[in-house]
Amino acid sequence: MTSDAASDLTGDGTSEGALRDEARSWYEANWDPDLTVGEWFRRMMEDRWAYPSWPEAWWGRGLPTPLAKVVREERRRLGALGPPSGIGPSLLSHMLFAHGTEEQLHRYLWGMAVEGWVTCQMLSEPDAGSDLAGVRTRAERDGDEWVVTGSKIWTSNADVVDFGMLLARTDWDVPKHAGLTFFLIPVAQAGIEVRPLRQMTGEAHFNQVFFDEARVADRDVLGSVGGGWAVNRTFLAHEKNSFNPAAHEGGPFGRVRLDRTVAEVIEAERRRQAAASSARGAGRSLAELTRRFGGFDDPLVRQDHARLHTRRQLMTYTNLRVRAGRGASPLPGAEGAISKITVSDLTRGQRDLGLAVQGPHGMLVGADAPDGGFQHFALGTPSMSIAGGTDEIQRNHLAERVLGLPPEPRSDKDTPFSELPVSGQAGGTGSA
């Protein structure tokens, strides 16, 4: 992008070069590794450098994606800590801009950006499967509060968050899409129990959450009562992009102590990213295992490697096209669902090929395995098809909303929810 082409992107005639100079000057004048995290987050937020793509009315600069990237580049050039990352600033923020009240916008945006509040989704249910409109967790009004009873599943980080993004049923006498309400519910209360879901790896990235007369204030209804499906559609549209690194500003994920110095947190982030990079090295491990077991002598194995490499490159080019063409709109389109499905397919393909080339050694784990890290990766692959929206959800989105294919025939479209049978379908939309 040339300076001339970028000159009008800010809306006030500011060029990319001028924006870069302004961002560089501010960071050089304000960055101090001895500041506490809380003070640094506050400085960035108050001076509108934390989330420059947010609207100007809400501590942002209203910048389109290409220019927000310029600000991020200048922050990274200096080595300064980015603002909090995660699905709160990257996903819930868009839901608040579209559906939130002024009080909610002020309280939650500030809380997530400065006070370190973290959140998770609470949408999927054991009995509703992939049909989010079929949720049965109920919320009943009690004065200026709502009483919530039911269960949610596949929720990442539910054991460490401050509040959850909850979809619950508030009206049983209307068609199922019409009887839902979206809440922002505090998790630290007696009526909420979080139980980890143990995976084959021994880890528990997902949880099941039980609500037993939990309480949420009426002021924490996001959107209108009975309008939860519209809010949920906004959630699902942005969830497809929630794993895209470009959707985050590069700061710490999850809870962080605000009284620590930013230098301490930066070092902790470096260690976390190094560990994540090692975990993402499945492709390198796969190549090494193939060499060790002589797999490259087999033309079919070479063909499988070529197929995986080709798909990785195609996904890279797709993501580059998205970043180059998105402009002022942060809303992901078809490419988000395509990338999510591709990641799931690639993960399974690497797992299957890596275990196959090992022969009987592929049954070993831990210190007994030829590569314990790869075996751990292989055991964890099913979670990729759940997290961030199931593959089935993504394919339905592409089929019905991108390709224009007819939706599946439904007998429950106009039927009051109270007259519908209980679903026994398993599954869920995953977590973000």
Order of alpha helices (4+ residues) and beta strands (2+ residues): alpha-alpha-alpha-alpha-alpha-alpha-beta-beta-beta-beta-beta-beta-beta-beta-alpha-alpha-alpha-alpha-alpha-alpha-alpha
